[in-house]
Amino acid sequence: MRTRSRRSSAIAVGITAALTVGLLSGCSSSTGPGKPDKEITVWSQENLPDRVAVTQKIIKGFEKKTGVKVHLVGVDEGQMPQLIMSAAASGTLPDVIGAAPMGQVWQMYSNGLLNTTIPRQIIGELGRSTFNANALQLTSDGATSLGVPSDAWLQLLVYRKDQLDQKHLPVPDTYAKATAAAKALTTKGRYGMSAATDPSDVFTSQSFESLALADDCQLVDDAHQVALDSPQCQTAFSTYDKLARDYGAAGTQTVDSTRATYFAGQSSMIIWSSFLLDELAGLRKDALPSCSQCKKDPRYLSDHSGIVTAMKGPDATEAAQFGEITSWVTTKTAETAASRQFIEYMMGTGYESWFGMAPEGKIPVRNGTAAQPQRYLDAWRHSTIGVDTKKPFDQVYPPSLLNQLAAGVSHMRRWGITQGEGALVGATNGELPVPKAIGAMTSGQTSPSEAARQADDDVAALQKSLQ
């Protein structure tokens, strides 16, 4: 979601192809820690040109301070798993990988590709108490830190509060309220909900998981058995079908089409990530709101939208928040001293510039320092958002929303991670069994119950293949 929402896949492939020569040439080819030559290769999944430029600027400061030479390579999130396995097979792993999502981290860990000593040392040096406790737990296997958690984005339900108010509808923070609002606001030429149905995109899986967790629908149960055919998941599939198909636009809905429909004023609700916030406020020319009122007032939608960070289904005891935590990880062939220095710099001196490149989708999970416990969260609130127009985050959105986003990290849950099935999570992001089931369901090929069973069978087969 972090990068794929920002450009076409064609551009992504072009960027990665152009850099392939670089990523297969300056990496350590040994099977153990790299020799200390004060030179490291860093892959970053923040590979958009403007973010690469920011990262390069931070790196220059690090190189000047330490004398360590850094070779930065921007890599597309969707191609990372294949590139990692190829590099591992050829002995050309990078030293450090940045902006790695949880599923990928677990895949690398399960394949024995990570150095987990370095993250433990870095977290200890920086101070465990300076990190968000939930972020540390979600990026660990018991007492083993898989990486150094850096920042997070949250999945949101954004809604037209003006339209809900006109119908005297409550905030859509439960299945019942969201479904009732979608039904009431679906009229000729306008849809109640914009939700992804694309069977070929992980964004559909993220959108569904955010709704599924709200009803305590889990990928696996505590016995590690796939649980997508549970009563809670059956309810989640049925509810998603109502929202996306009965009250959504016809045809396959993608990361781009869902946003376009909401921005055009043609839908009253949308499930999207927090990366939407700068665009929603009219701060990005290539994704401007296009509703009739937006032409005179680019901030019309942001001013008339409400945001739900956590939802609750009928079978759950409490609301749930979905999101992603990205980390800095070190590979088994990393030059240990230089890699440790680099990550400590990125989580210290360079940290505010790192999350400041896109604060709406890079919520810091290191709150501050021992001396200044809230330093980074405070800096994040004042960071500028936007691309073509830049404004301080806390001048565009109210403190209440920023508080919701910051708190969301502490309440974040994820399928399979806490049950130790992170490798399965990573594999599902590659094979996409849930999006395929969602696509078949919302196109009318299967019923919600059949979609749940199909997803369950496919994930169970995938789990078996990993054993």
C-alpha positions as CSV (number, residue, x, y, z in Angstrom):
1,M,0.0,0.0,0.0
2,R,2.8,2.4,0.9
3,T,4.2,2.6,-2.6
4,R,1.7,1.0,-5.0
5,S,-0.9,3.6,-4.2
6,R,1.4,6.3,-5.5
7,R,2.2,5.3,-9.1
8,S,1.4,2.9,-11.8
9,S,2.9,-0.6,-11.8
10,A,4.6,0.2,-15.1
11,I,6.6,2.9,-13.5
12,A,7.4,0.6,-10.6
13,V,8.7,-2.1,-12.9
14,G,10.8,0.5,-14.8
15,I,12.4,1.8,-11.6
16,T,13.2,-1.6,-10.3
17,A,14.5,-2.8,-13.7
18,A,16.8,0.2,-14.0
19,L,18.3,-0.5,-10.6
20,T,18.7,-4.3,-10.9
21,V,22.3,-4.0,-12.1
22,G,23.1,-2.0,-8.9
23,L,21.4,-4.4,-6.5
24,L,23.2,-7.4,-8.0
25,S,26.6,-5.8,-7.9
26,G,27.7,-4.1,-4.6
27,C,26.5,-6.7,-2.1
28,S,28.3,-9.1,0.1
29,S,28.6,-12.6,-1.4
30,S,29.7,-14.4,1.8
31,T,27.4,-16.7,3.9
32,G,28.3,-15.1,7.2
33,P,28.7,-11.5,8.4
34,G,30.3,-9.2,5.8
35,K,33.9,-8.2,6.3
36,P,34.2,-4.8,7.9
37,D,35.1,-2.5,5.0
38,K,32.9,0.4,6.0
39,E,30.8,0.0,2.9
40,I,27.2,-1.3,3.0
41,T,24.3,-1.8,0.5
42,V,20.9,-0.7,1.6
43,W,17.7,-1.7,-0.2
44,S,14.7,0.6,0.5
45,Q,11.1,0.1,-0.4
46,E,10.6,3.8,-0.2
47,N,11.5,3.9,-3.9
48,L,9.5,6.9,-5.3
49,P,11.9,9.4,-6.7
50,D,11.1,12.1,-4.1
51,R,11.5,9.7,-1.3
52,V,14.8,8.3,-2.7
53,A,16.0,11.9,-2.8
54,V,15.1,12.5,0.8
55,T,16.8,9.2,1.8
56,Q,20.0,10.1,-0.2
57,K,20.1,13.4,1.7
58,I,19.9,11.6,5.1
59,I,22.6,9.2,3.9
60,K,25.0,12.0,3.0
61,G,24.8,13.2,6.6
62,F,25.5,9.7,7.8
63,E,28.4,9.2,5.5
64,K,30.0,12.5,6.5
65,K,29.6,11.7,10.2
66,T,30.8,8.0,10.1
67,G,33.0,7.6,7.0
68,V,30.8,4.6,6.0
69,K,29.9,4.4,2.3
70,V,26.2,3.5,1.6
71,H,24.9,2.2,-1.7
72,L,21.2,2.9,-1.8
73,V,18.9,0.9,-4.0
74,G,15.2,1.6,-4.4
75,V,13.2,-1.7,-4.7
76,D,9.5,-2.1,-5.4
77,E,7.5,-3.7,-2.6
78,G,5.8,-6.2,-4.9
79,Q,9.0,-7.4,-6.3
80,M,11.0,-7.6,-3.0
81,P,10.2,-11.3,-2.1
82,Q,11.5,-12.6,-5.5
83,L,14.5,-10.3,-5.4
84,I,15.4,-11.4,-1.9
85,M,15.3,-15.1,-2.7
86,S,17.3,-14.5,-5.9
87,A,19.9,-12.5,-4.0
88,A,20.1,-15.2,-1.3
89,A,20.6,-17.9,-3.9
90,S,23.4,-15.9,-5.6
91,G,25.1,-14.7,-2.4
92,T,24.3,-11.1,-3.1
93,L,22.1,-10.1,-0.2
94,P,22.2,-6.4,0.8
95,D,23.3,-5.5,4.3
96,V,20.2,-3.6,5.3
97,I,16.6,-3.4,4.1
98,G,14.4,-0.5,4.9
99,A,10.6,0.0,5.0
100,A,10.1,-3.8,5.1
101,P,6.5,-4.8,6.0
102,M,5.8,-7.5,8.6
103,G,5.0,-10.3,6.3
104,Q,8.2,-9.9,4.3
105,V,10.3,-9.7,7.5
106,W,8.8,-13.0,8.7
107,Q,9.4,-14.6,5.3
108,M,13.1,-13.6,5.5
109,Y,13.3,-14.7,9.1
110,S,11.7,-18.1,8.4
111,N,14.2,-18.7,5.6
112,G,17.1,-17.9,7.8
113,L,18.1,-14.7,6.0
114,L,18.1,-12.3,8.9
115,N,20.7,-11.2,11.5
116,T,18.5,-10.8,14.6
117,T,21.4,-9.9,17.0
118,I,21.8,-6.5,15.5
119,P,18.2,-5.4,16.0
120,R,18.3,-6.5,19.6
121,Q,21.5,-4.5,20.2
122,I,20.1,-1.4,18.5
123,I,16.8,-1.5,20.4
124,G,18.7,-1.9,23.6
125,E,21.0,0.9,22.8
126,L,18.2,3.3,21.8
127,G,16.0,2.2,24.7
128,R,13.1,-0.3,24.5
129,S,10.9,2.1,26.5
130,T,11.3,4.7,23.7
131,F,9.5,2.4,21.2
132,N,5.7,1.7,21.0
133,A,5.3,-1.6,22.9
134,N,2.8,-3.0,20.4
135,A,5.2,-2.3,17.5
136,L,7.9,-4.2,19.3
137,Q,5.7,-7.1,19.9
138,L,4.4,-7.3,16.4
139,T,7.9,-7.3,14.9
140,S,9.3,-10.0,17.3
141,D,9.2,-13.7,17.5
142,G,8.8,-14.0,21.3
143,A,11.9,-12.5,22.7
144,T,13.6,-12.3,19.3
145,S,13.5,-8.9,17.6
146,L,13.3,-9.6,13.8
147,G,14.1,-6.0,12.9
148,V,13.9,-2.4,14.3
149,P,10.4,-1.1,13.9
150,S,10.4,2.3,12.3
151,D,7.0,3.6,11.3
152,A,3.4,2.6,10.5
153,W,0.4,3.4,8.4
154,L,-3.2,2.6,9.3
155,Q,-6.2,1.5,7.3
156,L,-9.1,3.9,7.6
157,L,-12.8,4.2,6.9
158,V,-13.3,7.7,5.6
159,Y,-16.8,9.0,5.3
160,R,-18.8,12.0,4.2
161,K,-19.8,13.4,7.6
162,D,-22.0,16.0,5.9
163,Q,-24.0,13.4,4.0
164,L,-24.4,11.1,7.1
165,D,-25.5,14.1,9.2
166,Q,-28.2,15.0,6.6
167,K,-29.6,11.5,7.0
168,H,-29.1,11.6,10.8
169,L,-26.8,8.6,10.6
170,P,-24.3,7.8,13.3
171,V,-20.5,7.4,12.8
172,P,-20.1,4.2,10.8
173,D,-17.8,2.4,13.3
174,T,-19.6,-0.9,13.5
175,Y,-20.8,-3.4,10.8
176,A,-24.4,-2.5,11.4
177,K,-23.8,1.3,11.3
178,A,-21.6,1.1,8.2
179,T,-24.0,-1.2,6.3
180,A,-27.0,1.0,7.2
181,A,-25.2,4.1,6.1
182,A,-24.1,2.5,2.8
183,K,-27.7,1.4,2.1
184,A,-29.2,4.8,3.0
185,L,-26.6,6.7,0.9
186,T,-26.7,4.6,-2.2
187,T,-28.8,6.4,-4.8
188,K,-28.8,6.8,-8.5
189,G,-25.4,8.0,-9.5
190,R,-23.9,7.7,-6.0
191,Y,-22.6,4.7,-4.1
192,G,-22.6,4.1,-0.4
193,M,-19.1,2.5,-0.3
194,S,-15.9,2.3,-2.2
195,A,-14.0,-0.8,-1.3
196,A,-11.4,-2.8,-3.2
197,T,-12.3,-6.0,-5.1
198,D,-9.3,-6.4,-7.4
199,P,-8.3,-10.1,-7.2
200,S,-4.7,-9.3,-8.2
201,D,-3.8,-6.7,-5.6
202,V,-2.7,-7.0,-2.0
203,F,-4.7,-3.8,-1.3
204,T,-7.9,-5.9,-1.5
205,S,-6.5,-8.2,1.1
206,Q,-5.6,-5.3,3.4
207,S,-9.0,-3.7,2.9
208,F,-10.8,-7.0,3.8
209,E,-8.5,-7.8,6.7
210,S,-9.3,-4.4,8.2
211,L,-13.0,-5.3,8.2
212,A,-12.5,-8.9,9.1
213,L,-10.4,-8.1,12.2
214,A,-13.3,-6.0,13.4
215,D,-15.4,-9.1,13.9
216,D,-12.5,-11.1,15.3
217,C,-12.1,-13.1,12.1
218,Q,-8.6,-14.6,12.1
219,L,-6.4,-16.1,9.5
220,V,-5.4,-18.9,11.9
221,D,-6.6,-19.9,15.3
222,D,-4.5,-20.5,18.4
223,A,-3.9,-24.1,17.3
224,H,-2.4,-22.7,14.0
225,Q,-5.3,-24.1,12.0
226,V,-6.6,-21.9,9.1
227,A,-9.8,-20.3,10.3
228,L,-11.2,-18.3,7.4
229,D,-14.3,-20.5,7.3
230,S,-15.2,-19.6,11.0
231,P,-18.6,-18.0,11.8
232,Q,-16.8,-14.7,12.4
233,C,-15.2,-14.8,9.0
234,Q,-18.4,-15.9,7.3
235,T,-20.0,-12.7,8.7
236,A,-17.0,-10.7,7.5
237,F,-17.2,-12.0,4.0
238,S,-21.0,-11.4,3.9
239,T,-20.6,-7.9,5.2
240,Y,-17.8,-7.0,2.7
241,D,-20.0,-8.4,-0.1
242,K,-22.9,-6.1,0.9
243,L,-20.7,-3.0,1.2
244,A,-18.6,-3.6,-1.9
245,R,-21.1,-5.1,-4.3
246,D,-24.6,-4.1,-3.2
247,Y,-23.6,-0.6,-2.3
248,G,-20.5,-0.1,-4.4
249,A,-19.7,0.7,-8.0
250,A,-20.0,-2.2,-10.5
251,G,-16.9,-3.9,-11.9
252,T,-13.5,-4.5,-10.4
253,Q,-12.6,-1.8,-7.9
254,T,-8.9,-1.0,-7.5
255,V,-6.7,1.1,-5.3
256,D,-7.0,3.9,-7.8
257,S,-10.7,3.6,-8.8
258,T,-11.9,3.5,-5.1
259,R,-10.1,6.8,-4.5
260,A,-11.3,8.4,-7.7
261,T,-14.9,7.5,-6.9
262,Y,-14.7,9.0,-3.5
263,F,-12.8,12.1,-4.7
264,A,-15.4,12.7,-7.4
265,G,-18.1,12.8,-4.7
266,Q,-19.7,9.7,-6.1
267,S,-19.4,7.6,-3.0
268,S,-20.1,8.4,0.6
269,M,-17.5,6.1,2.2
270,I,-14.1,4.6,1.3
271,I,-11.8,2.0,2.9
272,W,-8.2,3.3,2.3
273,S,-4.9,3.8,4.1
274,S,-3.8,6.9,5.9
275,F,-1.7,7.7,2.8
276,L,-5.0,9.2,1.5
277,L,-4.8,12.1,3.9
278,D,-2.6,14.5,1.9
279,E,-4.5,13.8,-1.3
280,L,-7.8,14.2,0.5
281,A,-6.7,17.7,1.5
282,G,-5.9,18.7,-2.1
283,L,-2.1,18.8,-1.6
284,R,-1.1,16.5,-4.5
285,K,-1.8,17.6,-8.1
286,D,-1.8,14.1,-9.6
287,A,-4.6,13.0,-7.2
288,L,-6.8,16.0,-6.6
289,P,-10.4,15.7,-5.3
290,S,-12.6,16.3,-8.3
291,C,-16.1,16.8,-6.7
292,S,-18.1,19.8,-7.9
293,Q,-17.4,21.7,-4.7
294,C,-13.7,20.8,-4.8
295,K,-13.1,22.9,-7.8
296,K,-13.5,26.1,-5.8
297,D,-12.2,24.6,-2.5
298,P,-9.5,21.9,-2.8
299,R,-10.0,21.1,0.9
300,Y,-13.7,20.6,0.7
301,L,-13.5,16.9,1.0
302,S,-11.1,16.9,3.9
303,D,-13.2,19.5,5.7
304,H,-16.4,17.4,5.2
305,S,-15.0,13.9,5.8
306,G,-14.9,12.0,9.1
307,I,-12.5,9.2,9.8
308,V,-12.9,5.9,11.6
309,T,-9.7,4.2,12.7
310,A,-11.2,1.1,14.4
311,M,-14.4,-0.8,13.7
312,K,-16.4,-3.5,15.6
313,G,-18.4,-6.4,14.3
314,P,-21.2,-8.3,16.0
315,D,-19.0,-11.2,17.1
316,A,-16.2,-9.1,18.6
317,T,-15.8,-7.8,22.1
318,E,-13.9,-4.7,21.1
319,A,-13.1,-2.6,18.0
320,A,-10.0,-3.5,16.0
321,Q,-7.4,-1.5,14.1
322,F,-5.6,-2.8,11.0
323,G,-2.3,-1.3,9.8
324,E,1.2,-2.1,8.8
325,I,4.5,-1.6,10.6
326,T,7.6,-1.3,8.5
327,S,11.1,-2.0,9.9
328,W,14.8,-1.8,9.3
329,V,16.2,-5.3,9.0
330,T,19.8,-6.7,8.6
331,T,20.6,-9.8,6.6
332,K,22.7,-12.7,7.6
333,T,25.6,-11.4,5.5
334,A,25.4,-7.8,6.8
335,E,28.6,-6.0,7.8
336,T,27.6,-5.8,11.4
337,A,29.2,-2.7,12.8
338,A,28.4,-0.4,9.8
339,S,24.8,-1.8,9.5
340,R,24.2,-1.1,13.2
341,Q,25.6,2.4,12.9
342,F,23.4,3.1,9.9
343,I,20.1,1.9,11.5
344,E,20.9,3.8,14.7
345,Y,21.4,6.9,12.7
346,M,18.2,6.4,10.8
347,M,16.3,5.9,14.0
348,G,18.0,8.9,15.7
349,T,19.6,11.8,13.8
350,G,17.9,11.0,10.5
351,Y,14.6,9.8,11.9
352,E,12.6,13.0,11.7
353,S,13.5,13.4,8.0
354,W,12.7,9.8,7.3
355,F,9.1,9.8,8.7
356,G,8.8,13.4,7.6
357,M,8.9,12.4,3.9
358,A,5.3,11.2,4.2
359,P,4.0,11.6,7.7
360,E,0.4,10.7,6.8
361,G,1.6,7.2,6.2
362,K,4.8,7.0,8.3
363,I,3.6,7.3,11.9
364,P,6.7,7.0,14.1
365,V,6.7,4.0,16.3
366,R,9.7,5.3,18.3
367,N,8.0,7.9,20.4
368,G,11.0,9.9,21.5
369,T,14.3,9.5,23.4
370,A,15.0,8.8,27.0
371,A,15.5,12.5,27.6
372,Q,12.6,13.6,25.4
373,P,10.0,10.8,25.5
374,Q,7.6,12.5,23.1
375,R,10.1,14.2,20.8
376,Y,9.4,12.2,17.6
377,L,5.6,12.1,18.0
378,D,5.6,15.9,18.5
379,A,7.8,16.4,15.5
380,W,5.5,14.1,13.4
381,R,2.5,16.3,14.3
382,H,4.3,19.4,12.9
383,S,5.7,17.6,9.8
384,T,4.6,18.9,6.5
385,I,2.3,16.8,4.3
386,G,1.7,17.1,0.6
387,V,3.7,17.0,-2.5
388,D,2.9,20.0,-4.8
389,T,1.5,22.0,-1.9
390,K,3.0,21.5,1.6
391,K,1.4,22.3,4.9
392,P,2.0,21.3,8.5
393,F,0.1,18.2,9.3
394,D,-1.5,19.8,12.4
395,Q,-2.7,22.8,10.4
396,V,-4.5,20.6,7.9
397,Y,-6.1,18.1,10.4
398,P,-7.4,18.6,13.9
399,P,-5.5,17.3,17.0
400,S,-8.2,14.7,17.6
401,L,-7.4,12.9,14.3
402,L,-3.7,13.0,14.9
403,N,-4.3,11.6,18.4
404,Q,-6.4,8.8,16.8
405,L,-3.6,8.0,14.3
406,A,-0.9,7.9,17.0
407,A,-3.1,5.8,19.3
408,G,-3.9,3.4,16.4
409,V,-0.4,1.9,16.5
410,S,-1.0,0.7,20.0
411,H,-4.3,-0.9,19.1
412,M,-3.1,-2.4,15.8
413,R,-3.8,-6.1,15.2
414,R,-2.8,-8.4,12.3
415,W,-3.7,-11.8,11.0
416,G,-1.3,-14.6,11.9
417,I,1.5,-12.4,13.3
418,T,0.8,-12.9,17.0
419,Q,0.1,-16.6,16.4
420,G,3.7,-17.0,14.9
421,E,2.4,-17.5,11.4
422,G,4.2,-14.5,9.9
423,A,5.7,-16.6,7.1
424,L,2.2,-17.6,6.0
425,V,1.1,-14.0,6.1
426,G,4.0,-13.1,3.7
427,A,3.1,-16.0,1.4
428,T,-0.6,-15.0,1.2
429,N,0.6,-11.5,0.1
430,G,2.3,-13.2,-2.8
431,E,-0.3,-15.8,-3.8
432,L,-3.4,-13.5,-2.9
433,P,-5.9,-16.2,-2.0
434,V,-8.2,-13.8,-0.2
435,P,-8.3,-11.2,-2.9
436,K,-9.1,-13.9,-5.4
437,A,-12.0,-15.1,-3.2
438,I,-13.2,-11.5,-2.8
439,G,-13.0,-10.9,-6.5
440,A,-15.1,-14.0,-7.3
441,M,-17.6,-13.1,-4.6
442,T,-18.2,-9.5,-5.5
443,S,-18.5,-10.3,-9.2
444,G,-21.3,-12.7,-8.4
445,Q,-19.4,-15.9,-9.3
446,T,-19.6,-17.3,-5.7
447,S,-21.6,-16.7,-2.5
448,P,-19.9,-15.2,0.6
449,S,-20.0,-18.6,2.3
450,E,-18.3,-20.2,-0.8
451,A,-15.8,-17.4,-0.9
452,A,-14.9,-18.0,2.8
453,R,-14.5,-21.8,2.2
454,Q,-12.4,-21.2,-1.0
455,A,-10.1,-18.8,0.8
456,D,-9.8,-21.2,3.7
457,D,-8.9,-24.1,1.4
458,D,-6.3,-22.1,-0.5
459,V,-4.6,-20.7,2.6
460,A,-4.5,-24.2,4.2
461,A,-2.8,-25.5,1.0
462,L,-0.4,-22.7,1.2
463,Q,0.3,-23.3,4.8
464,K,1.0,-27.0,4.1
465,S,3.5,-26.1,1.3
466,L,5.5,-24.0,3.8
467,Q,5.9,-26.9,6.3
